[in-house]
Amino acid sequence: MPATVPAYWLYAERLTDRFPDALHIEPIVARSALHGWTIQPHFHHQLFQFFLVVGGGGRTRIDGRDRELKPGSALLLPPATIHEFHFVVDTEGFVASVAETSLKRLFDAEPEARSLLATPALLQAEPESVEAQSLETLMRLAMSEFGANRPNREFALAAYADLLASWFSRAARGLRAGGEPAKDLRAGLVRRFIERVEIRFQSHEPLTEHARALGVSVPHLSRSCREVLGHSAARVIQDRLMIEARRDLVYTSLTVAQISFRLGFSDPAYFSRFFAKRAGISPSDYRANA
């Protein structure tokens, strides 16, 4: 087991080999068949990936959690998500890769989209449904544009990048209960809180410091998280620590003590209790069963 998980621009391509386009799109077979339909654990810096399975399927492991893939599966992978695939031979579908910088126009116009796209999501639709058909059509049109050398190609690819990201942000929004106006009003605050936690979760800042930096009270921040996410602000921090802990236990050879220190815990025993309380299993047993 490696001490670290490799980071690629596109799978098996060095970070320096960046594609020059706003959008890169290819059929799943193009890269998977070269690697025996198995894509080993890796992640991407500052790169969103959008998948659609049209035929076949298989399974994926996202941040240490296994998920089934089948026709109609649409998968959102935000930057820095560790993932791997074990596809059924001859699986059909698409994978679109979009640099985070390419979505600046969308994120500036629709700030909530960044929050909606910040969490991995597997969306399952019936292959013949309007949702799946519209995404497949969009993927096919984007791939046709990508493979051609038409005038205004870069502008068109940027537009397709925005359209794909918009499709997935709408789908991710649909996973959140309701979408009532009260939730919409609090969504911006929650997004900024999540972004702040992403940068600082290893420092174990108290909620009072997060709330102060965001200009709100702790009760207001926690109420907003409950309205938008369905759980407390404290759990946002705990869940982010658990995601990182699971990643290290599954994908690295770091000891439990090394993981605890990397995550900002001063006492490995306390980290083990923290993990076991939330996972229902000790870190060592979680690693053994992964």
VOPAGU-2260 file (C-alpha; in pm, 1 decimal, decimal comma):
REM VOPAGU-2260
SITE   aa  ch    i         X         Y         Z
SITE  MET   A    0       0,0       0,0       0,0
SITE  PRO   A    1     148,3     339,3     -93,4
SITE  ALA   A    2     217,5     608,6     162,9
SITE  THR   A    3      37,9     855,4     -62,9
SITE  VAL   A    4    -227,3     839,8    -334,0
SITE  PRO   A    5    -110,6     968,1    -674,5
SITE  ALA   A    6    -249,4    1289,3    -816,1
SITE  TYR   A    7    -296,0    1318,3   -1190,2
SITE  TRP   A    8    -426,9    1578,1   -1428,9
SITE  LEU   A    9    -602,6    1307,3   -1627,8
SITE  TYR   A   10    -558,1     945,5   -1514,0
SITE  ALA   A   11    -197,7     826,2   -1560,6
SITE  GLU   A   12     -94,1    1166,6   -1697,5
SITE  ARG   A   13     145,8    1390,5   -1506,7
SITE  LEU   A   14      19,0    1709,3   -1349,4
SITE  THR   A   15     239,1    1900,3   -1593,0
SITE  ASP   A   16      56,7    1742,0   -1889,9
SITE  ARG   A   17    -247,7    1962,8   -1857,7
SITE  PHE   A   18    -491,2    1972,8   -2145,5
SITE  PRO   A   19    -527,8    2323,2   -2292,0
SITE  ASP   A   20    -907,1    2317,4   -2328,7
SITE  ALA   A   21   -1183,7    2437,3   -2099,6
SITE  LEU   A   22   -1333,2    2088,3   -2122,0
SITE  HIS   A   23   -1188,3    1744,4   -2188,3
SITE  ILE   A   24   -1438,1    1469,1   -2266,0
SITE  GLU   A   25   -1389,8    1111,4   -2378,3
SITE  PRO   A   26   -1577,4     780,2   -2374,0
SITE  ILE   A   27   -1515,7     563,6   -2068,7
SITE  VAL   A   28   -1364,8     295,4   -2293,4
SITE  ALA   A   29   -1088,0     526,7   -2417,4
SITE  ARG   A   30    -890,0     515,2   -2092,7
SITE  SER   A   31   -1040,1     222,1   -1904,0
SITE  ALA   A   32    -977,3     -38,2   -2172,5
SITE  LEU   A   33    -606,1      52,3   -2170,9
SITE  HIS   A   34    -590,3     -36,6   -1801,8
SITE  GLY   A   35    -790,7    -358,4   -1801,2
SITE  TRP   A   36   -1111,6    -172,5   -1709,5
SITE  THR   A   37    -964,8    -101,0   -1365,7
SITE  ILE   A   38    -868,2     252,0   -1262,7
SITE  GLN   A   39    -649,7     252,8    -952,8
SITE  PRO   A   40    -700,6     497,5    -661,8
SITE  HIS   A   41    -602,3     854,3    -749,8
SITE  PHE   A   42    -728,2    1209,9    -728,9
SITE  HIS   A   43    -715,2    1533,5    -924,6
SITE  HIS   A   44    -617,1    1880,5    -810,0
SITE  GLN   A   45    -859,9    2160,0    -904,8
SITE  LEU   A   46   -1046,9    1938,5   -1149,2
SITE  PHE   A   47   -1414,1    1841,9   -1154,8
SITE  GLN   A   48   -1513,5    1518,6   -1325,9
SITE  PHE   A   49   -1861,7    1426,4   -1447,5
SITE  PHE   A   50   -1942,9    1065,9   -1546,2
SITE  LEU   A   51   -2240,6     907,8   -1718,2
SITE  VAL   A   52   -2277,4     530,7   -1757,2
SITE  VAL   A   53   -2487,2     438,5   -2060,9
SITE  GLY   A   54   -2427,2      63,5   -2074,8
SITE  GLY   A   55   -2250,6    -191,0   -1856,4
SITE  GLY   A   56   -2145,5     -57,3   -1519,5
SITE  GLY   A   57   -1933,8    -189,8   -1235,3
SITE  ARG   A   58   -1839,5     -30,8    -906,7
SITE  THR   A   59   -1654,3     270,5    -781,1
SITE  ARG   A   60   -1490,7     350,1    -448,5
SITE  ILE   A   61   -1512,8     715,5    -351,5
SITE  ASP   A   62   -1313,1     826,6     -48,4
SITE  GLY   A   63   -1315,0     467,6      76,4
SITE  ARG   A   64   -1684,2     395,0      18,2
SITE  ASP   A   65   -1806,0     148,1    -244,8
SITE  ARG   A   66   -2088,8     238,3    -482,4
SITE  GLU   A   67   -2251,4      44,5    -764,5
SITE  LEU   A   68   -2254,0     177,3   -1119,7
SITE  LYS   A   69   -2519,1      82,0   -1373,7
SITE  PRO   A   70   -2684,5     234,2   -1680,5
SITE  GLY   A   71   -2817,9     576,5   -1587,4
SITE  SER   A   72   -2556,0     635,7   -1316,0
SITE  ALA   A   73   -2433,4     996,7   -1320,1
SITE  LEU   A   74   -2133,0    1061,2   -1097,9
SITE  LEU   A   75   -2001,4    1394,6    -970,9
SITE  LEU   A   76   -1642,2    1404,6    -843,4
SITE  PRO   A   77   -1518,6    1740,0    -709,6
SITE  PRO   A   78   -1145,9    1823,2    -684,8
SITE  ALA   A   79    -931,4    1622,2    -439,4
SITE  THR   A   80   -1177,2    1330,2    -421,0
SITE  ILE   A   81    -992,8     997,3    -407,4
SITE  HIS   A   82   -1163,9     752,3    -639,5
SITE  GLU   A   83   -1116,1     425,7    -824,5
SITE  PHE   A   84   -1319,8     221,0   -1072,8
SITE  HIS   A   85   -1372,6    -143,2   -1158,0
SITE  PHE   A   86   -1577,8    -135,9   -1476,3
SITE  VAL   A   87   -1752,6    -425,2   -1644,4
SITE  VAL   A   88   -1574,0    -498,3   -1972,7
SITE  ASP   A   89   -1711,0    -289,7   -2261,3
SITE  THR   A   90   -1889,5     -43,6   -2035,0
SITE  GLU   A   91   -2024,1     249,5   -2236,5
SITE  GLY   A   92   -2045,3     607,0   -2122,6
SITE  PHE   A   93   -1863,7     936,1   -2091,1
SITE  VAL   A   94   -1625,2    1115,5   -1858,0
SITE  ALA   A   95   -1597,2    1493,4   -1878,0
SITE  SER   A   96   -1315,3    1675,1   -1697,7
SITE  VAL   A   97   -1338,5    2046,8   -1623,3
SITE  ALA   A   98   -1076,1    2264,9   -1457,3
SITE  GLU   A   99   -1211,0    2459,2   -1161,9
SITE  THR   A  100   -1095,6    2782,1   -1325,9
SITE  SER   A  101   -1312,3    2704,7   -1629,6
SITE  LEU   A  102   -1624,2    2733,8   -1412,2
SITE  LYS   A  103   -1545,3    3081,1   -1279,4
SITE  ARG   A  104   -1824,1    3239,8   -1482,9
SITE  LEU   A  105   -2079,3    2991,4   -1346,0
SITE  PHE   A  106   -1958,8    3024,7    -986,4
SITE  ASP   A  107   -1956,7    3404,9   -1006,9
SITE  ALA   A  108   -2311,5    3410,2   -1144,2
SITE  GLU   A  109   -2447,9    3129,7    -923,2
SITE  PRO   A  110   -2245,1    3112,8    -598,8
SITE  GLU   A  111   -2456,0    2824,9    -466,1
SITE  ALA   A  112   -2337,7    2606,1    -754,6
SITE  ARG   A  113   -1992,0    2584,9    -598,5
SITE  SER   A  114   -2142,3    2449,1    -276,8
SITE  LEU   A  115   -2367,8    2206,5    -462,9
SITE  LEU   A  116   -2071,1    2068,8    -658,5
SITE  ALA   A  117   -1841,0    2047,3    -356,0
SITE  THR   A  118   -1954,1    1700,2    -243,9
SITE  PRO   A  119   -1923,1    1374,1    -440,7
SITE  ALA   A  120   -2261,8    1250,5    -556,7
SITE  LEU   A  121   -2390,5     942,3    -737,2
SITE  LEU   A  122   -2720,1    1018,9    -906,1
SITE  GLN   A  123   -2919,9     728,0   -1042,1
SITE  ALA   A  124   -3180,5     776,4   -1313,4
SITE  GLU   A  125   -3366,5     534,8   -1535,5
SITE  PRO   A  126   -3171,9     514,1   -1865,3
SITE  GLU   A  127   -3482,8     612,6   -2062,1
SITE  SER   A  128   -3577,0     900,9   -1831,9
SITE  VAL   A  129   -3574,7    1260,8   -1949,1
SITE  GLU   A  130   -3293,0    1340,9   -1706,4
SITE  ALA   A  131   -3061,7    1064,2   -1828,7
SITE  GLN   A  132   -3143,5    1128,3   -2193,5
SITE  SER   A  133   -3075,3    1500,9   -2162,0
SITE  LEU   A  134   -2738,0    1437,8   -1998,0
SITE  GLU   A  135   -2642,9    1179,4   -2260,5
SITE  THR   A  136   -2735,1    1421,9   -2539,2
SITE  LEU   A  137   -2530,4    1695,5   -2374,5
SITE  MET   A  138   -2231,9    1461,3   -2336,4
SITE  ARG   A  139   -2251,3    1351,9   -2701,4
SITE  LEU   A  140   -2273,0    1709,7   -2826,8
SITE  ALA   A  141   -1979,8    1813,5   -2607,0
SITE  MET   A  142   -1769,6    1521,9   -2731,6
SITE  SER   A  143   -1850,6    1607,1   -3092,3
SITE  GLU   A  144   -1732,5    1963,3   -3031,1
SITE  PHE   A  145   -1422,2    1843,8   -2847,1
SITE  GLY   A  146   -1319,7    1613,4   -3131,4
SITE  ALA   A  147   -1366,3    1871,8   -3406,8
SITE  ASN   A  148   -1167,1    2177,2   -3504,6
SITE  ARG   A  149   -1443,4    2424,9   -3568,6
SITE  PRO   A  150   -1431,2    2803,5   -3534,8
SITE  ASN   A  151   -1490,8    2930,4   -3179,6
SITE  ARG   A  152   -1407,9    2584,8   -3043,4
SITE  GLU   A  153   -1272,0    2710,6   -2709,8
SITE  PHE   A  154   -1577,2    2928,9   -2649,5
SITE  ALA   A  155   -1808,0    2636,5   -2729,8
SITE  LEU   A  156   -1619,4    2400,3   -2496,8
SITE  ALA   A  157   -1639,7    2653,9   -2214,4
SITE  ALA   A  158   -2015,5    2675,2   -2273,5
SITE  TYR   A  159   -2047,8    2295,9   -2259,3
SITE  ALA   A  160   -1843,4    2294,1   -1936,6
SITE  ASP   A  161   -2092,4    2537,4   -1782,9
SITE  LEU   A  162   -2387,8    2333,8   -1909,6
SITE  LEU   A  163   -2254,4    2006,7   -1767,7
SITE  ALA   A  164   -2174,0    2167,2   -1433,5
SITE  SER   A  165   -2521,1    2323,6   -1430,9
SITE  TRP   A  166   -2684,8    1985,0   -1496,7
SITE  PHE   A  167   -2500,3    1828,0   -1204,4
SITE  SER   A  168   -2556,1    2123,1    -970,1
SITE  ARG   A  169   -2930,7    2105,6   -1042,0
SITE  ALA   A  170   -2927,9    1730,9    -981,8
SITE  ALA   A  171   -2731,5    1775,4    -658,7
SITE  ARG   A  172   -2977,4    2042,7    -549,6
SITE  GLY   A  173   -3258,1    1793,7    -606,0
SITE  LEU   A  174   -3098,9    1564,7    -349,2
SITE  ARG   A  175   -3147,6    1831,7     -83,9
SITE  ALA   A  176   -3490,6    1826,3      67,2
SITE  GLY   A  177   -3730,0    2092,0     -43,7
SITE  GLY   A  178   -3523,5    2382,7    -164,9
SITE  GLU   A  179   -3751,2    2616,4      28,5
SITE  PRO   A  180   -3678,3    2991,6      34,0
SITE  ALA   A  181   -3552,7    2970,6     393,9
SITE  LYS   A  182   -3288,6    2725,6     283,9
SITE  ASP   A  183   -3193,7    2941,2     -12,3
SITE  LEU   A  184   -3137,5    3239,8     215,4
SITE  ARG   A  185   -2897,1    3041,5     434,2
SITE  ALA   A  186   -2720,2    2855,9     152,9
SITE  GLY   A  187   -2456,8    3125,7      98,0
SITE  LEU   A  188   -2356,9    3124,3     464,7
SITE  VAL   A  189   -2333,3    2745,4     469,9
SITE  ARG   A  190   -2126,6    2744,4     151,5
SITE  ARG   A  191   -1878,3    2990,4     301,4
SITE  PHE   A  192   -1863,5    2784,8     620,5
SITE  ILE   A  193   -1792,7    2463,5     427,2
SITE  GLU   A  194   -1521,0    2637,2     225,7
SITE  ARG   A  195   -1362,5    2766,1     547,6
SITE  VAL   A  196   -1374,9    2420,2     708,5
SITE  GLU   A  197   -1213,5    2269,4     399,4
SITE  ILE   A  198    -910,6    2493,0     447,4
SITE  ARG   A  199    -889,2    2473,0     828,7
SITE  PHE   A  200   -1031,7    2139,0     943,6
SITE  GLN   A  201    -690,3    2011,9    1058,8
SITE  SER   A  202    -653,4    2308,4    1294,8
SITE  HIS   A  203    -963,4    2208,6    1498,2
SITE  GLU   A  204   -1085,8    2568,2    1524,8
SITE  PRO   A  205   -1386,1    2598,3    1758,4
SITE  LEU   A  206   -1724,6    2690,4    1616,9
SITE  THR   A  207   -1701,4    3025,4    1793,1
SITE  GLU   A  208   -1402,9    3117,7    1574,2
SITE  HIS   A  209   -1573,3    3003,5    1254,0
SITE  ALA   A  210   -1887,4    3198,3    1342,9
SITE  ARG   A  211   -1687,5    3509,9    1433,6
SITE  ALA   A  212   -1500,8    3498,5    1100,6
SITE  LEU   A  213   -1831,5    3459,3     913,5
SITE  GLY   A  214   -1994,5    3743,4    1106,9
SITE  VAL   A  215   -2274,2    3538,8    1266,2
SITE  SER   A  216   -2352,5    3376,8    1599,9
SITE  VAL   A  217   -2289,0    3008,3    1667,6
SITE  PRO   A  218   -2664,6    2932,5    1706,2
SITE  HIS   A  219   -2739,5    3105,0    1374,0
SITE  LEU   A  220   -2462,7    2913,5    1197,0
SITE  SER   A  221   -2580,8    2582,0    1336,4
SITE  ARG   A  222   -2946,6    2657,2    1253,3
SITE  SER   A  223   -2844,1    2741,5     897,2
SITE  CYS   A  224   -2654,5    2414,5     863,0
SITE  ARG   A  225   -2954,0    2222,4     993,5
SITE  GLU   A  226   -3183,2    2398,9     746,6
SITE  VAL   A  227   -2959,9    2345,2     443,2
SITE  LEU   A  228   -2771,0    2024,0     524,3
SITE  GLY   A  229   -2993,6    1854,1     777,3
SITE  HIS   A  230   -2730,0    1844,4    1051,3
SITE  SER   A  231   -2534,1    2073,8    1282,1
SITE  ALA   A  232   -2234,8    2294,3    1209,5
SITE  ALA   A  233   -2024,9    2085,4    1448,3
SITE  ARG   A  234   -2099,7    1778,8    1240,0
SITE  VAL   A  235   -1971,7    1953,7     926,6
SITE  ILE   A  236   -1628,4    1972,9    1089,8
SITE  GLN   A  237   -1648,2    1618,8    1227,2
SITE  ASP   A  238   -1759,0    1475,4     893,2
SITE  ARG   A  239   -1469,7    1646,1     714,8
SITE  LEU   A  240   -1222,5    1494,5     962,2
SITE  MET   A  241   -1384,4    1153,6     914,7
SITE  ILE   A  242   -1357,9    1176,4     536,2
SITE  GLU   A  243    -985,9    1245,4     563,3
SITE  ALA   A  244    -938,2     972,8     824,5
SITE  ARG   A  245   -1113,4     715,9     604,1
SITE  ARG   A  246    -902,8     819,9     306,6
SITE  ASP   A  247    -579,3     770,1     499,5
SITE  LEU   A  248    -688,5     437,8     648,1
SITE  VAL   A  249    -793,4     295,7     311,4
SITE  TYR   A  250    -541,1     445,9      74,4
SITE  THR   A  251    -217,3     495,3     270,7
SITE  SER   A  252      16,5     293,8     491,5
SITE  LEU   A  253      33,5     562,6     760,1
SITE  THR   A  254      -8,0     428,8    1112,3
SITE  VAL   A  255    -313,4     525,4    1316,3
SITE  ALA   A  256     -90,4     748,5    1527,5
SITE  GLN   A  257      54,3     918,7    1219,2
SITE  ILE   A  258    -296,3     976,9    1083,4
SITE  SER   A  259    -410,7    1124,4    1412,6
SITE  PHE   A  260    -123,2    1373,5    1420,4
SITE  ARG   A  261    -172,6    1462,5    1052,6
SITE  LEU   A  262    -535,4    1544,1    1126,2
SITE  GLY   A  263    -444,0    1771,8    1415,2
SITE  PHE   A  264    -518,3    1538,2    1707,9
SITE  SER   A  265    -259,7    1562,7    1985,4
SITE  ASP   A  266    -350,1    1221,4    2130,5
SITE  PRO   A  267    -387,0     909,3    1909,5
SITE  ALA   A  268    -607,7     748,0    2173,0
SITE  TYR   A  269    -849,9    1040,2    2155,6
SITE  PHE   A  270    -849,8    1016,6    1774,7
SITE  SER   A  271    -933,9     645,2    1797,5
SITE  ARG   A  272   -1227,2     721,3    2029,8
SITE  PHE   A  273   -1342,4    1003,7    1801,2
SITE  PHE   A  274   -1333,0     772,1    1498,9
SITE  ALA   A  275   -1496,4     474,3    1669,5
SITE  LYS   A  276   -1781,6     684,7    1805,4
SITE  ARG   A  277   -1872,8     800,6    1454,4
SITE  ALA   A  278   -1786,6     493,3    1248,0
SITE  GLY   A  279   -1896,9     230,7    1501,3
SITE  ILE   A  280   -1562,7      56,4    1455,3
SITE  SER   A  281   -1202,9     126,9    1551,4
SITE  PRO   A  282    -960,5     275,8    1296,1
SITE  SER   A  283    -760,8     -49,5    1285,4
SITE  ASP   A  284   -1070,8    -261,8    1226,6
SITE  TYR   A  285   -1197,3     -16,3     963,9
SITE  ARG   A  286    -866,5     -51,9     775,3
SITE  ALA   A  287    -875,4    -432,8     805,2
SITE  ASN   A  288   -1228,8    -446,8     663,1
SITE  ALA   A  289   -1174,8    -192,7     383,4
